[in-house]
Amino acid sequence: MSSTASTPLADLTADEHAQSKLLAFLKSLVRGGGVEPPYEYEQAYSDFCQAVGEVVFQRSFNPAASTAGTMEYPDVKHLYIYRPPNEFTTKILADMKLWASKPSAFNDPFDCDLDVAGRITETDVLYAATAEHGQRTQWPAQVSQYFDSLFDGNGQFTLAERARLDREIEMLIEENKNSGVICLTEVNDSILMWSHYACNHTGICIEFERTPNNALGDIGIATPINYRSVYPHIDLGKMLVHRDGQTLDLMLRYKADCWSYEKEWRVFRDHGNAPSPLVGRITKNLSENRPQRGGQAHFAPRAPQNEPVPDGFRIGSKVIFGLRTPTPFRQVIQSWCDARGIHTVQAAKLNRAFKLDIPN
């Protein structure tokens, strides 16, 4: 298969080319339902080009650049997702996408569905107008006319305006319920979460890098959950008027403190029940030479030369197999990890302790 300088194929290293070929072969197996389909040039070339794009995309990480920026919670360098052994988990590695769930699918009925206290008041609206336009005597004529139309002779909202404001709040709540949420955690060795979310330790745990240069390092995109023993006061009316986002944050990022052991983080998407791009990098440490397993090469891009890695900042991430991950599922996951240059490790019990040992 030839390529020209105008295509990214010309820039591949030998290892990247081999990795792309293996990844394209796995894509063809998926299309064939586990059996290699009859060869068709256009389809095979399409598989290979998609694989090249994914390999080249993983190239873009620059450890030297990532340390130049700053991020909140700098000690949290990795976040994790626990997954059961099913076809949806396999699709994460096959498609390199995560599923953003709607809050209504959560196991906690309080999660993202807290009761709202209060409505928009006449005082709220006048406060917002003053904050934007100054004292009433300074308002432009059209602004004064607009706000006068909102109130009746007693200084109360007209029935039409009250109905409009209530509908706006209802729409905001509905929009929140239809948003997409990707839930992650700071810990990879929770016996409870391996039991609950990885189907009694038979699944896997996927590790994602968190750097100043990716979505997980942006506190505006990925944020930790706040845990409370007291039910938060949520006034969507004030939030809608003041536009400070504080009240919406209460709705989406606060949970009962009985969940605090999860140390959860969240990434929000506009739409739920839909696939979403990966939130962080999960490829293997570029500087690590990968061994042969079962006669099949483990391909990875070559390490950049003369780029020191700061102490405590490991490049790349991994997939962790549970204590009871069944062999057939393990083999499928390992194949995708091999093709994508993703490091895999095996969780183990620590001797004489209720703890798990997760290798680096």
C-alpha positions as CSV (number, residue, x, y, z in Angstrom):
1,M,0.0,0.0,0.0
2,S,1.6,3.2,-1.1
3,S,1.3,6.7,0.4
4,T,2.4,10.1,-0.5
5,A,3.9,13.0,1.4
6,S,0.5,14.7,1.4
7,T,-1.0,12.0,3.7
8,P,-0.2,11.2,7.3
9,L,0.7,7.7,6.3
10,A,4.1,9.0,5.0
11,D,5.0,10.2,8.5
12,L,4.5,7.0,10.4
13,T,7.4,5.3,12.1
14,A,7.9,1.6,11.5
15,D,6.4,0.8,14.9
16,E,3.4,3.1,14.3
17,H,2.8,1.4,10.9
18,A,2.8,-2.0,12.5
19,Q,0.5,-0.9,15.3
20,S,-1.9,0.6,12.7
21,K,-1.9,-2.7,10.7
22,L,-2.8,-4.7,13.8
23,L,-5.5,-2.3,14.8
24,A,-6.9,-2.3,11.3
25,F,-7.0,-6.1,11.4
26,L,-9.0,-6.0,14.7
27,K,-11.4,-3.6,13.1
28,S,-12.0,-6.0,10.2
29,L,-12.7,-8.8,12.7
30,V,-15.4,-6.6,14.3
31,R,-17.0,-6.0,11.0
32,G,-16.9,-9.7,10.3
33,G,-18.4,-10.7,13.6
34,G,-15.2,-12.3,14.8
35,V,-14.3,-13.8,11.4
36,E,-12.0,-12.1,8.9
37,P,-14.3,-10.8,6.1
38,P,-13.4,-11.3,2.4
39,Y,-10.7,-8.8,1.4
40,E,-12.1,-5.6,-0.2
41,Y,-9.4,-2.9,-1.0
42,E,-11.6,0.1,-0.2
43,Q,-12.8,-1.3,3.1
44,A,-9.4,-2.5,4.2
45,Y,-7.8,0.8,3.3
46,S,-10.6,2.6,5.2
47,D,-9.9,0.4,8.3
48,F,-6.2,1.2,8.0
49,C,-6.7,4.9,7.6
50,Q,-8.9,5.0,10.7
51,A,-6.3,3.1,12.6
52,V,-3.6,5.5,11.5
53,G,-5.6,8.5,12.6
54,E,-6.1,7.0,16.1
55,V,-2.3,6.1,16.4
56,V,-1.3,9.6,15.2
57,F,-3.8,11.2,17.6
58,Q,-2.1,9.5,20.5
59,R,1.2,11.0,19.4
60,S,0.2,14.5,20.3
61,F,1.0,14.2,24.0
62,N,4.0,16.2,25.1
63,P,5.1,15.6,28.7
64,A,7.4,18.6,28.7
65,A,4.5,20.9,27.6
66,S,2.1,19.3,30.0
67,T,4.2,20.4,33.0
68,A,4.3,24.0,31.7
69,G,0.7,24.6,32.6
70,T,-1.0,24.4,35.9
71,M,-4.2,22.7,37.0
72,E,-6.3,22.5,40.2
73,Y,-5.8,19.4,42.3
74,P,-2.3,18.8,40.8
75,D,-1.8,15.7,43.0
76,V,-4.6,13.9,41.1
77,K,-2.7,12.7,38.0
78,H,-5.0,9.9,37.0
79,L,-8.7,9.1,37.1
80,Y,-10.4,5.8,36.7
81,I,-13.5,4.1,35.4
82,Y,-14.6,0.6,36.6
83,R,-16.3,-1.5,34.0
84,P,-18.1,-4.9,33.9
85,P,-17.1,-7.7,31.5
86,N,-19.5,-7.0,28.6
87,E,-19.6,-5.8,25.0
88,F,-20.1,-2.2,26.0
89,T,-16.8,-2.3,27.8
90,T,-15.1,-3.8,24.8
91,K,-16.5,-1.0,22.7
92,I,-14.7,1.6,24.8
93,L,-11.4,0.3,23.5
94,A,-12.6,-0.6,20.1
95,D,-14.2,2.8,19.4
96,M,-12.1,4.9,21.8
97,K,-15.3,6.4,23.2
98,L,-17.1,6.5,26.5
99,W,-20.8,6.4,27.2
100,A,-22.2,9.6,28.7
101,S,-25.2,8.5,30.8
102,K,-28.3,10.5,31.6
103,P,-28.7,11.2,35.4
104,S,-31.9,9.3,35.4
105,A,-29.9,6.1,34.9
106,F,-27.9,6.6,38.1
107,N,-28.3,4.2,41.0
108,D,-28.9,7.1,43.4
109,P,-32.3,8.7,42.9
110,F,-31.1,11.9,44.6
111,D,-28.2,12.3,42.2
112,C,-28.7,15.3,39.9
113,D,-32.3,15.4,41.0
114,L,-32.3,17.5,44.1
115,D,-35.5,19.4,45.0
116,V,-35.6,23.1,44.0
117,A,-36.5,25.7,46.7
118,G,-37.8,29.0,45.6
119,R,-38.9,30.8,42.4
120,I,-37.7,33.9,40.6
121,T,-38.9,36.9,42.6
122,E,-39.6,40.5,41.6
123,T,-36.6,41.5,43.7
124,D,-34.4,39.1,41.8
125,V,-35.3,40.6,38.5
126,L,-34.8,44.2,39.6
127,Y,-31.5,43.3,41.2
128,A,-30.3,41.8,37.9
129,A,-31.4,44.8,36.0
130,T,-29.6,47.2,38.4
131,A,-26.5,45.1,38.2
132,E,-26.5,45.3,34.4
133,H,-27.8,48.8,33.8
134,G,-27.1,50.8,37.0
135,Q,-29.7,52.7,39.0
136,R,-33.2,52.9,37.5
137,T,-32.8,56.6,36.7
138,Q,-30.0,55.7,34.4
139,W,-31.8,53.0,32.4
140,P,-32.4,53.6,28.7
141,A,-36.0,54.2,27.8
142,Q,-36.4,50.8,26.1
143,V,-35.1,49.0,29.1
144,S,-37.5,50.8,31.4
145,Q,-40.4,50.0,29.1
146,Y,-39.5,46.3,29.0
147,F,-39.2,45.9,32.8
148,D,-42.4,47.9,33.3
149,S,-44.2,45.4,31.1
150,L,-43.2,42.5,33.4
151,F,-45.1,43.9,36.4
152,D,-48.8,44.7,37.2
153,G,-50.0,47.8,39.1
154,N,-49.1,46.2,42.4
155,G,-45.5,45.6,41.5
156,Q,-46.0,41.9,41.1
157,F,-45.3,39.8,38.0
158,T,-48.1,39.7,35.5
159,L,-49.7,36.2,35.1
160,A,-48.1,35.8,31.7
161,E,-44.6,36.7,33.0
162,R,-44.9,34.4,36.0
163,A,-45.9,31.5,33.7
164,R,-42.9,32.3,31.4
165,L,-40.4,32.3,34.2
166,D,-41.8,29.0,35.7
167,R,-41.5,27.4,32.2
168,E,-37.9,28.6,31.9
169,I,-37.0,26.9,35.2
170,E,-38.8,23.7,34.2
171,M,-36.8,23.8,30.9
172,L,-33.5,24.2,32.9
173,I,-34.3,21.2,35.1
174,E,-35.3,19.2,32.1
175,E,-32.1,20.1,30.3
176,N,-30.1,19.0,33.3
177,K,-31.9,15.6,33.3
178,N,-31.1,15.1,29.7
179,S,-27.4,16.1,29.9
180,G,-24.7,13.5,29.7
181,V,-22.4,12.5,32.6
182,I,-19.2,10.5,32.6
183,C,-18.3,9.4,36.1
184,L,-14.7,8.7,37.2
185,T,-12.9,8.2,40.4
186,E,-9.5,9.0,42.0
187,V,-9.0,5.5,43.3
188,N,-8.3,2.2,41.5
189,D,-8.1,-0.2,44.4
190,S,-11.5,0.2,46.0
191,I,-12.8,-3.3,46.9
192,L,-16.4,-1.9,47.0
193,M,-16.2,-0.3,43.6
194,W,-14.6,-3.4,42.0
195,S,-17.5,-5.3,43.5
196,H,-20.3,-2.9,42.5
197,Y,-19.1,-1.5,39.1
198,A,-16.8,-4.2,37.8
199,C,-19.2,-7.0,38.5
200,N,-17.6,-8.7,41.5
201,H,-14.1,-8.1,40.3
202,T,-14.7,-9.8,37.0
203,G,-14.4,-6.6,34.9
204,I,-11.6,-4.1,34.4
205,C,-10.6,-0.6,35.5
206,I,-9.4,1.9,32.9
207,E,-6.9,4.5,34.0
208,F,-6.9,8.0,32.3
209,E,-4.2,10.6,32.5
210,R,-5.0,14.0,33.9
211,T,-2.7,16.8,32.6
212,P,-3.0,20.6,32.2
213,N,-3.4,19.9,28.5
214,N,-6.4,17.6,28.4
215,A,-10.1,17.7,29.4
216,L,-9.5,16.1,32.8
217,G,-7.0,18.8,33.7
218,D,-9.6,21.6,33.0
219,I,-11.6,22.2,36.2
220,G,-14.3,23.7,34.1
221,I,-14.8,20.3,32.4
222,A,-13.9,17.7,34.9
223,T,-14.6,18.5,38.6
224,P,-14.7,16.5,41.8
225,I,-18.0,15.7,43.6
226,N,-18.8,17.5,46.8
227,Y,-20.2,15.3,49.6
228,R,-22.6,16.7,52.2
229,S,-24.5,15.4,55.1
230,V,-27.0,18.3,54.9
231,Y,-29.3,18.7,52.0
232,P,-28.2,21.7,49.9
233,H,-30.6,24.7,49.3
234,I,-31.1,25.0,45.6
235,D,-32.7,28.1,44.2
236,L,-32.8,27.9,40.5
237,G,-34.6,31.1,40.3
238,K,-31.7,33.1,41.7
239,M,-29.3,31.1,39.5
240,L,-31.3,32.0,36.4
241,V,-31.2,35.7,37.3
242,H,-27.7,36.1,38.6
243,R,-26.1,33.7,36.1
244,D,-23.4,32.7,38.4
245,G,-23.7,28.9,37.9
246,Q,-23.4,28.3,41.6
247,T,-26.8,26.8,42.1
248,L,-26.5,24.6,39.0
249,D,-23.2,23.3,40.5
250,L,-25.1,22.3,43.6
251,M,-27.6,20.3,41.5
252,L,-25.0,18.5,39.4
253,R,-21.9,18.0,41.7
254,Y,-23.3,17.4,45.2
255,K,-24.1,14.0,46.7
256,A,-24.9,12.5,50.0
257,D,-21.7,11.9,52.1
258,C,-22.4,8.2,52.3
259,W,-20.9,8.1,48.8
260,S,-17.7,9.8,49.8
261,Y,-15.6,6.7,49.6
262,E,-15.9,6.8,45.8
263,K,-14.0,10.1,45.5
264,E,-15.9,10.8,42.3
265,W,-15.2,13.2,39.5
266,R,-17.5,14.1,36.6
267,V,-17.3,15.3,33.0
268,F,-20.6,16.7,31.7
269,R,-21.7,16.6,28.0
270,D,-24.6,18.4,26.4
271,H,-26.5,15.2,25.6
272,G,-26.9,11.9,27.6
273,N,-27.3,8.3,26.5
274,A,-24.7,9.0,23.7
275,P,-21.1,8.1,23.0
276,S,-18.5,10.7,23.8
277,P,-14.8,11.1,23.0
278,L,-12.3,9.8,25.5
279,V,-11.7,12.2,28.3
280,G,-7.9,11.5,28.6
281,R,-5.1,9.5,27.2
282,I,-4.8,5.8,28.0
283,T,-1.8,4.8,25.9
284,K,1.3,3.1,27.3
285,N,4.4,4.8,28.6
286,L,6.2,5.8,25.4
287,S,9.6,5.2,27.0
288,E,8.9,1.6,27.9
289,N,10.1,-1.2,25.7
290,R,7.2,-3.6,25.3
291,P,7.7,-7.3,25.5
292,Q,6.4,-10.1,23.2
293,R,3.3,-11.9,24.4
294,G,2.0,-15.1,22.8
295,G,4.1,-14.5,19.7
296,Q,2.4,-11.2,18.9
297,A,4.3,-7.9,18.9
298,H,3.2,-5.2,21.2
299,F,3.6,-2.1,19.1
300,A,4.0,1.4,20.5
301,P,5.4,4.7,19.2
302,R,9.0,5.3,19.9
303,A,10.0,7.4,22.9
304,P,10.9,11.1,22.3
305,Q,14.6,11.6,22.9
306,N,16.1,13.9,25.5
307,E,12.7,14.8,27.1
308,P,13.0,14.3,30.8
309,V,9.9,13.2,32.7
310,P,9.4,15.0,36.0
311,D,9.5,13.0,39.2
312,G,6.0,11.7,40.2
313,F,4.6,12.3,36.7
314,R,4.2,9.0,34.8
315,I,3.5,9.1,31.1
316,G,0.6,7.0,29.8
317,S,-2.0,4.9,31.6
318,K,-3.2,1.4,31.8
319,V,-6.1,-1.1,31.9
320,I,-6.3,-3.1,35.1
321,F,-7.7,-6.7,35.1
322,G,-9.8,-7.7,38.2
323,L,-9.1,-10.6,40.5
324,R,-11.7,-12.7,38.7
325,T,-11.7,-11.4,35.1
326,P,-12.7,-14.4,33.0
327,T,-10.1,-15.6,30.4
328,P,-12.3,-15.1,27.2
329,F,-13.0,-11.5,28.2
330,R,-9.4,-10.9,29.2
331,Q,-8.2,-12.1,25.8
332,V,-10.5,-9.7,23.9
333,I,-9.5,-6.7,26.0
334,Q,-5.8,-7.7,25.7
335,S,-6.1,-7.8,21.9
336,W,-7.4,-4.3,21.8
337,C,-4.8,-3.1,24.3
338,D,-2.0,-4.7,22.3
339,A,-3.2,-3.1,19.1
340,R,-3.5,0.4,20.8
341,G,-0.3,0.2,22.8
342,I,-2.1,0.3,26.1
343,H,-0.4,-1.1,29.1
344,T,-2.2,-3.9,31.1
345,V,-1.7,-5.0,34.7
346,Q,-3.3,-7.6,37.0
347,A,-4.8,-6.7,40.4
348,A,-3.9,-9.0,43.2
349,K,-4.7,-9.4,46.9
350,L,-2.2,-8.2,49.5
351,N,-1.2,-10.8,52.0
352,R,-3.0,-10.5,55.4
353,A,-4.8,-7.3,54.5
354,F,-8.1,-6.2,53.1
355,K,-6.4,-4.4,50.3
356,L,-5.7,-4.7,46.6
357,D,-2.2,-4.4,45.0
358,I,-2.4,-2.5,41.6
359,P,1.0,-2.6,39.8
360,N,2.2,0.5,38.0
